Structures are given as structure tokens and as C-alpha cells.
């Protein structure tokens, strides 16, 4: 009767193939989190642009940080910083001519420069 099963060499080859597949797949998954953070920053920056436009119209001119950040949904404002509900995305407002609104999440940032009253 002939023995059934895998030889040690066959098992070693399967393990090597699995290792190669993992080595290819893992960097792609790591890159996805960076892409997700960048997409979140870009989406929040678009919301900040809209918030600035709305605050400008409501203020009848150049708005201040509280007027701009108060227009952003899904978070809270404290001391010129808006923080998302999950605590991972922030928008920092700096007054000036031009002032800046900096969006950050996971090491990714976007800065928007507008005139902002103190």
C-alpha cells in the first residue's frame, strides 16, 4: 500500500508561495490606510472651503475662526480647533491676512489660506 500525504518538500514549497503572496499583499493594505487618510483630509478641506464661503456671506465680509469652524458638522470646536467626532481629524484656524485653516489626519495635511479676522 502506498502512503498518502504531503512530503516535506511539498509543504516547504507551499509555505514559500504563501510567504511571497503575503509579501506582495501587505504593502498594498498599508498603502490603503494612507490613501484613506488623504481622502478624509481632502473631503474635510472641501467642507472647510464651503464653511468659509458660508461664514463670509453671513458675516458680510471677512469671518473669524469661530464663525468658520462653527459651520463644520460632525465635531466640536474648542480654542480655534475643530475636532471630528472620532477625534482623528482636526482643523486648526489661525487668524490673519492671510490666515490659514489646516486640516490634518494620520500625518496627512492640507492648508487653506484665507483672510480671517482675529
CNS distance restraints for C-alpha pairs under 8 A (distance, minus, plus):
assign (resid   6 and name CA) (resid  10 and name CA) 6.10 0.50 0.50
assign (resid   6 and name CA) (resid  11 and name CA) 6.60 0.50 0.50
assign (resid   7 and name CA) (resid  11 and name CA) 6.46 0.50 0.50
assign (resid   8 and name CA) (resid  12 and name CA) 6.16 0.50 0.50
assign (resid   9 and name CA) (resid  13 and name CA) 6.21 0.50 0.50
assign (resid  10 and name CA) (resid  14 and name CA) 6.33 0.50 0.50
assign (resid  11 and name CA) (resid  15 and name CA) 6.24 0.50 0.50
assign (resid  12 and name CA) (resid  16 and name CA) 6.21 0.50 0.50
assign (resid  13 and name CA) (resid  17 and name CA) 6.22 0.50 0.50
assign (resid  14 and name CA) (resid  18 and name CA) 6.22 0.50 0.50
assign (resid  15 and name CA) (resid  19 and name CA) 6.11 0.50 0.50
assign (resid  16 and name CA) (resid  20 and name CA) 6.28 0.50 0.50
assign (resid  17 and name CA) (resid  21 and name CA) 6.33 0.50 0.50
assign (resid  18 and name CA) (resid  22 and name CA) 6.19 0.50 0.50
assign (resid  19 and name CA) (resid  23 and name CA) 6.11 0.50 0.50
assign (resid  20 and name CA) (resid  24 and name CA) 6.37 0.50 0.50
assign (resid  21 and name CA) (resid  25 and name CA) 6.13 0.50 0.50
assign (resid  22 and name CA) (resid  26 and name CA) 5.89 0.50 0.50
assign (resid  23 and name CA) (resid  27 and name CA) 7.29 0.50 0.50
assign (resid  24 and name CA) (resid  28 and name CA) 7.23 0.50 0.50
assign (resid  25 and name CA) (resid  29 and name CA) 6.57 0.50 0.50
assign (resid  26 and name CA) (resid  30 and name CA) 6.29 0.50 0.50
assign (resid  27 and name CA) (resid  31 and name CA) 6.11 0.50 0.50
assign (resid  28 and name CA) (resid  32 and name CA) 6.41 0.50 0.50
assign (resid  29 and name CA) (resid  33 and name CA) 7.01 0.50 0.50
assign (resid  30 and name CA) (resid  34 and name CA) 7.04 0.50 0.50
assign (resid  31 and name CA) (resid  35 and name CA) 6.28 0.50 0.50
assign (resid  32 and name CA) (resid  36 and name CA) 6.03 0.50 0.50
assign (resid  33 and name CA) (resid  37 and name CA) 6.18 0.50 0.50
assign (resid  34 and name CA) (resid  38 and name CA) 6.23 0.50 0.50
assign (resid  34 and name CA) (resid 106 and name CA) 7.67 0.50 0.50
assign (resid  35 and name CA) (resid  39 and name CA) 6.08 0.50 0.50
assign (resid  36 and name CA) (resid  40 and name CA) 6.16 0.50 0.50
assign (resid  37 and name CA) (resid  41 and name CA) 6.23 0.50 0.50
assign (resid  37 and name CA) (resid 105 and name CA) 6.09 0.50 0.50
assign (resid  37 and name CA) (resid 106 and name CA) 5.96 0.50 0.50
assign (resid  37 and name CA) (resid 108 and name CA) 6.61 0.50 0.50
assign (resid  38 and name CA) (resid  42 and name CA) 6.13 0.50 0.50
assign (resid  38 and name CA) (resid 105 and name CA) 7.77 0.50 0.50
assign (resid  38 and name CA) (resid 108 and name CA) 5.94 0.50 0.50
assign (resid  38 and name CA) (resid 109 and name CA) 7.81 0.50 0.50
assign (resid  39 and name CA) (resid  43 and name CA) 6.10 0.50 0.50
assign (resid  40 and name CA) (resid  44 and name CA) 6.08 0.50 0.50
assign (resid  40 and name CA) (resid 105 and name CA) 7.56 0.50 0.50
assign (resid  41 and name CA) (resid  45 and name CA) 6.00 0.50 0.50
assign (resid  41 and name CA) (resid  89 and name CA) 7.66 0.50 0.50
assign (resid  41 and name CA) (resid 103 and name CA) 6.17 0.50 0.50
assign (resid  41 and name CA) (resid 104 and name CA) 6.25 0.50 0.50
assign (resid  41 and name CA) (resid 105 and name CA) 6.39 0.50 0.50
assign (resid  41 and name CA) (resid 108 and name CA) 6.91 0.50 0.50
assign (resid  41 and name CA) (resid 109 and name CA) 6.53 0.50 0.50
assign (resid  41 and name CA) (resid 110 and name CA) 6.72 0.50 0.50
assign (resid  42 and name CA) (resid  46 and name CA) 6.31 0.50 0.50
assign (resid  42 and name CA) (resid 110 and name CA) 7.33 0.50 0.50
assign (resid  43 and name CA) (resid  47 and name CA) 6.44 0.50 0.50
assign (resid  44 and name CA) (resid  48 and name CA) 6.18 0.50 0.50
assign (resid  44 and name CA) (resid 103 and name CA) 7.05 0.50 0.50
assign (resid  45 and name CA) (resid  49 and name CA) 6.26 0.50 0.50
assign (resid  45 and name CA) (resid 103 and name CA) 6.37 0.50 0.50
assign (resid  45 and name CA) (resid 110 and name CA) 6.90 0.50 0.50
assign (resid  45 and name CA) (resid 112 and name CA) 7.69 0.50 0.50
assign (resid  46 and name CA) (resid  50 and name CA) 6.45 0.50 0.50
assign (resid  47 and name CA) (resid  51 and name CA) 6.07 0.50 0.50
assign (resid  47 and name CA) (resid  72 and name CA) 7.03 0.50 0.50
assign (resid  48 and name CA) (resid  52 and name CA) 6.06 0.50 0.50
assign (resid  48 and name CA) (resid  68 and name CA) 7.70 0.50 0.50
assign (resid  48 and name CA) (resid  69 and name CA) 7.82 0.50 0.50
assign (resid  48 and name CA) (resid  72 and name CA) 7.01 0.50 0.50
assign (resid  48 and name CA) (resid 101 and name CA) 7.85 0.50 0.50
assign (resid  49 and name CA) (resid  53 and name CA) 6.33 0.50 0.50
assign (resid  49 and name CA) (resid 112 and name CA) 7.97 0.50 0.50
assign (resid  50 and name CA) (resid  54 and name CA) 6.19 0.50 0.50
assign (resid  51 and name CA) (resid  55 and name CA) 6.01 0.50 0.50
assign (resid  51 and name CA) (resid  68 and name CA) 5.62 0.50 0.50
assign (resid  51 and name CA) (resid  69 and name CA) 7.22 0.50 0.50
assign (resid  51 and name CA) (resid  71 and name CA) 5.25 0.50 0.50
assign (resid  51 and name CA) (resid  72 and name CA) 6.31 0.50 0.50
assign (resid  52 and name CA) (resid  56 and name CA) 5.98 0.50 0.50
assign (resid  52 and name CA) (resid  63 and name CA) 7.61 0.50 0.50
assign (resid  52 and name CA) (resid  68 and name CA) 5.33 0.50 0.50
assign (resid  53 and name CA) (resid  57 and name CA) 6.39 0.50 0.50
assign (resid  54 and name CA) (resid  58 and name CA) 6.21 0.50 0.50
assign (resid  54 and name CA) (resid  68 and name CA) 7.95 0.50 0.50
assign (resid  54 and name CA) (resid  71 and name CA) 7.67 0.50 0.50
assign (resid  55 and name CA) (resid  59 and name CA) 5.86 0.50 0.50
assign (resid  55 and name CA) (resid  63 and name CA) 5.87 0.50 0.50
assign (resid  55 and name CA) (resid  67 and name CA) 5.79 0.50 0.50
assign (resid  55 and name CA) (resid  68 and name CA) 5.47 0.50 0.50
assign (resid  55 and name CA) (resid  71 and name CA) 7.22 0.50 0.50
assign (resid  56 and name CA) (resid  60 and name CA) 5.98 0.50 0.50
assign (resid  56 and name CA) (resid  61 and name CA) 5.32 0.50 0.50
assign (resid  56 and name CA) (resid  62 and name CA) 5.57 0.50 0.50
assign (resid  56 and name CA) (resid  63 and name CA) 5.35 0.50 0.50
assign (resid  57 and name CA) (resid  61 and name CA) 6.65 0.50 0.50
assign (resid  59 and name CA) (resid  63 and name CA) 5.72 0.50 0.50
assign (resid  62 and name CA) (resid 115 and name CA) 6.41 0.50 0.50
assign (resid  62 and name CA) (resid 116 and name CA) 5.97 0.50 0.50
assign (resid  62 and name CA) (resid 117 and name CA) 6.22 0.50 0.50
assign (resid  63 and name CA) (resid  67 and name CA) 6.00 0.50 0.50
assign (resid  63 and name CA) (resid  68 and name CA) 6.66 0.50 0.50
assign (resid  63 and name CA) (resid 115 and name CA) 7.95 0.50 0.50
assign (resid  63 and name CA) (resid 116 and name CA) 5.72 0.50 0.50
assign (resid  63 and name CA) (resid 117 and name CA) 5.78 0.50 0.50
assign (resid  64 and name CA) (resid  68 and name CA) 6.46 0.50 0.50
assign (resid  64 and name CA) (resid  95 and name CA) 7.08 0.50 0.50
assign (resid  64 and name CA) (resid 116 and name CA) 5.25 0.50 0.50
assign (resid  64 and name CA) (resid 117 and name CA) 4.44 0.50 0.50
assign (resid  64 and name CA) (resid 118 and name CA) 5.86 0.50 0.50
assign (resid  65 and name CA) (resid  69 and name CA) 5.99 0.50 0.50
assign (resid  65 and name CA) (resid  80 and name CA) 6.14 0.50 0.50
assign (resid  65 and name CA) (resid  93 and name CA) 5.80 0.50 0.50
assign (resid  65 and name CA) (resid  94 and name CA) 7.25 0.50 0.50
assign (resid  65 and name CA) (resid  95 and name CA) 6.73 0.50 0.50
assign (resid  65 and name CA) (resid 116 and name CA) 6.70 0.50 0.50
assign (resid  65 and name CA) (resid 117 and name CA) 7.20 0.50 0.50
assign (resid  65 and name CA) (resid 118 and name CA) 7.28 0.50 0.50
assign (resid  66 and name CA) (resid  70 and name CA) 5.64 0.50 0.50
assign (resid  66 and name CA) (resid  77 and name CA) 7.88 0.50 0.50
assign (resid  66 and name CA) (resid  80 and name CA) 6.64 0.50 0.50
assign (resid  67 and name CA) (resid  71 and name CA) 6.79 0.50 0.50
assign (resid  68 and name CA) (resid  72 and name CA) 7.45 0.50 0.50
assign (resid  69 and name CA) (resid  77 and name CA) 6.69 0.50 0.50
assign (resid  69 and name CA) (resid  80 and name CA) 7.57 0.50 0.50
assign (resid  69 and name CA) (resid  81 and name CA) 7.66 0.50 0.50
assign (resid  69 and name CA) (resid  82 and name CA) 6.24 0.50 0.50
assign (resid  69 and name CA) (resid  91 and name CA) 7.98 0.50 0.50
assign (resid  69 and name CA) (resid  93 and name CA) 7.86 0.50 0.50
assign (resid  70 and name CA) (resid  77 and name CA) 6.98 0.50 0.50
assign (resid  72 and name CA) (resid  82 and name CA) 7.96 0.50 0.50
assign (resid  74 and name CA) (resid  84 and name CA) 5.78 0.50 0.50
assign (resid  74 and name CA) (resid  85 and name CA) 5.67 0.50 0.50
assign (resid  75 and name CA) (resid  82 and name CA) 6.55 0.50 0.50
assign (resid  75 and name CA) (resid  83 and name CA) 5.32 0.50 0.50
assign (resid  75 and name CA) (resid  84 and name CA) 4.01 0.50 0.50
assign (resid  75 and name CA) (resid  85 and name CA) 4.54 0.50 0.50
assign (resid  76 and name CA) (resid  82 and name CA) 5.49 0.50 0.50
assign (resid  76 and name CA) (resid  83 and name CA) 5.49 0.50 0.50
assign (resid  76 and name CA) (resid  84 and name CA) 6.60 0.50 0.50
assign (resid  76 and name CA) (resid  85 and name CA) 7.19 0.50 0.50
assign (resid  77 and name CA) (resid  81 and name CA) 5.58 0.50 0.50
assign (resid  77 and name CA) (resid  82 and name CA) 4.33 0.50 0.50
assign (resid  77 and name CA) (resid  83 and name CA) 6.47 0.50 0.50
assign (resid  78 and name CA) (resid  82 and name CA) 6.47 0.50 0.50
assign (resid  80 and name CA) (resid  92 and name CA) 6.16 0.50 0.50
assign (resid  80 and name CA) (resid  93 and name CA) 5.43 0.50 0.50
assign (resid  80 and name CA) (resid  94 and name CA) 7.49 0.50 0.50
assign (resid  81 and name CA) (resid  90 and name CA) 6.73 0.50 0.50
assign (resid  81 and name CA) (resid  91 and name CA) 5.64 0.50 0.50
assign (resid  81 and name CA) (resid  92 and name CA) 4.58 0.50 0.50
assign (resid  81 and name CA) (resid  93 and name CA) 6.24 0.50 0.50
assign (resid  82 and name CA) (resid  90 and name CA) 5.51 0.50 0.50
assign (resid  82 and name CA) (resid  91 and name CA) 5.01 0.50 0.50
assign (resid  82 and name CA) (resid  92 and name CA) 6.52 0.50 0.50
assign (resid  83 and name CA) (resid  87 and name CA) 5.76 0.50 0.50
assign (resid  83 and name CA) (resid  88 and name CA) 7.35 0.50 0.50
assign (resid  83 and name CA) (resid  89 and name CA) 5.88 0.50 0.50
assign (resid  83 and name CA) (resid  90 and name CA) 4.53 0.50 0.50
assign (resid  83 and name CA) (resid  91 and name CA) 6.59 0.50 0.50
assign (resid  84 and name CA) (resid  88 and name CA) 6.41 0.50 0.50
assign (resid  84 and name CA) (resid  89 and name CA) 5.30 0.50 0.50
assign (resid  84 and name CA) (resid  90 and name CA) 6.31 0.50 0.50
assign (resid  88 and name CA) (resid 105 and name CA) 5.87 0.50 0.50
assign (resid  88 and name CA) (resid 106 and name CA) 7.32 0.50 0.50
assign (resid  89 and name CA) (resid 103 and name CA) 7.24 0.50 0.50
assign (resid  89 and name CA) (resid 104 and name CA) 5.77 0.50 0.50
assign (resid  89 and name CA) (resid 105 and name CA) 4.73 0.50 0.50
assign (resid  89 and name CA) (resid 106 and name CA) 7.91 0.50 0.50
assign (resid  90 and name CA) (resid 102 and name CA) 7.93 0.50 0.50
assign (resid  90 and name CA) (resid 103 and name CA) 5.73 0.50 0.50
assign (resid  90 and name CA) (resid 104 and name CA) 5.43 0.50 0.50
assign (resid  90 and name CA) (resid 105 and name CA) 6.70 0.50 0.50
assign (resid  91 and name CA) (resid 101 and name CA) 6.37 0.50 0.50
assign (resid  91 and name CA) (resid 102 and name CA) 5.35 0.50 0.50
assign (resid  91 and name CA) (resid 103 and name CA) 4.43 0.50 0.50
assign (resid  91 and name CA) (resid 104 and name CA) 6.52 0.50 0.50
assign (resid  92 and name CA) (resid 100 and name CA) 7.93 0.50 0.50
assign (resid  92 and name CA) (resid 101 and name CA) 5.56 0.50 0.50
assign (resid  92 and name CA) (resid 102 and name CA) 5.11 0.50 0.50
assign (resid  92 and name CA) (resid 103 and name CA) 6.61 0.50 0.50
assign (resid  93 and name CA) (resid  99 and name CA) 7.62 0.50 0.50
assign (resid  93 and name CA) (resid 100 and name CA) 5.91 0.50 0.50
assign (resid  93 and name CA) (resid 101 and name CA) 4.62 0.50 0.50
assign (resid  93 and name CA) (resid 102 and name CA) 6.61 0.50 0.50
assign (resid  94 and name CA) (resid  99 and name CA) 5.37 0.50 0.50
assign (resid  94 and name CA) (resid 100 and name CA) 5.18 0.50 0.50
assign (resid  94 and name CA) (resid 101 and name CA) 6.43 0.50 0.50
assign (resid  94 and name CA) (resid 116 and name CA) 7.56 0.50 0.50
assign (resid  95 and name CA) (resid  99 and name CA) 4.58 0.50 0.50
assign (resid  95 and name CA) (resid 100 and name CA) 6.75 0.50 0.50
assign (resid  95 and name CA) (resid 115 and name CA) 7.42 0.50 0.50
assign (resid  95 and name CA) (resid 116 and name CA) 4.79 0.50 0.50
assign (resid  95 and name CA) (resid 117 and name CA) 5.59 0.50 0.50
assign (resid  95 and name CA) (resid 118 and name CA) 5.01 0.50 0.50
assign (resid  96 and name CA) (resid 100 and name CA) 7.57 0.50 0.50
assign (resid  96 and name CA) (resid 115 and name CA) 6.04 0.50 0.50
assign (resid  96 and name CA) (resid 116 and name CA) 5.31 0.50 0.50
assign (resid  96 and name CA) (resid 117 and name CA) 6.22 0.50 0.50
assign (resid  96 and name CA) (resid 118 and name CA) 6.68 0.50 0.50
assign (resid  97 and name CA) (resid 114 and name CA) 7.12 0.50 0.50
assign (resid  97 and name CA) (resid 115 and name CA) 4.66 0.50 0.50
assign (resid  97 and name CA) (resid 116 and name CA) 6.38 0.50 0.50
assign (resid  97 and name CA) (resid 117 and name CA) 7.87 0.50 0.50
assign (resid  98 and name CA) (resid 113 and name CA) 5.90 0.50 0.50
assign (resid  98 and name CA) (resid 114 and name CA) 5.14 0.50 0.50
assign (resid  98 and name CA) (resid 115 and name CA) 4.42 0.50 0.50
assign (resid  98 and name CA) (resid 116 and name CA) 6.70 0.50 0.50
assign (resid  99 and name CA) (resid 113 and name CA) 5.62 0.50 0.50
assign (resid  99 and name CA) (resid 114 and name CA) 5.33 0.50 0.50
assign (resid  99 and name CA) (resid 115 and name CA) 5.26 0.50 0.50
assign (resid  99 and name CA) (resid 116 and name CA) 5.25 0.50 0.50
assign (resid 100 and name CA) (resid 111 and name CA) 6.49 0.50 0.50
assign (resid 100 and name CA) (resid 112 and name CA) 5.51 0.50 0.50
assign (resid 100 and name CA) (resid 113 and name CA) 4.41 0.50 0.50
assign (resid 100 and name CA) (resid 114 and name CA) 5.99 0.50 0.50
assign (resid 100 and name CA) (resid 115 and name CA) 7.86 0.50 0.50
assign (resid 100 and name CA) (resid 116 and name CA) 7.65 0.50 0.50
assign (resid 101 and name CA) (resid 111 and name CA) 5.66 0.50 0.50
assign (resid 101 and name CA) (resid 112 and name CA) 5.09 0.50 0.50
assign (resid 101 and name CA) (resid 113 and name CA) 6.42 0.50 0.50
assign (resid 101 and name CA) (resid 114 and name CA) 7.75 0.50 0.50
assign (resid 102 and name CA) (resid 109 and name CA) 6.80 0.50 0.50
assign (resid 102 and name CA) (resid 110 and name CA) 5.71 0.50 0.50
assign (resid 102 and name CA) (resid 111 and name CA) 4.31 0.50 0.50
assign (resid 102 and name CA) (resid 112 and name CA) 6.31 0.50 0.50
assign (resid 103 and name CA) (resid 109 and name CA) 5.42 0.50 0.50
assign (resid 103 and name CA) (resid 110 and name CA) 5.17 0.50 0.50
assign (resid 103 and name CA) (resid 111 and name CA) 6.27 0.50 0.50
assign (resid 104 and name CA) (resid 108 and name CA) 5.57 0.50 0.50
assign (resid 104 and name CA) (resid 109 and name CA) 4.33 0.50 0.50
assign (resid 104 and name CA) (resid 110 and name CA) 6.64 0.50 0.50
assign (resid 105 and name CA) (resid 109 and name CA) 6.62 0.50 0.50
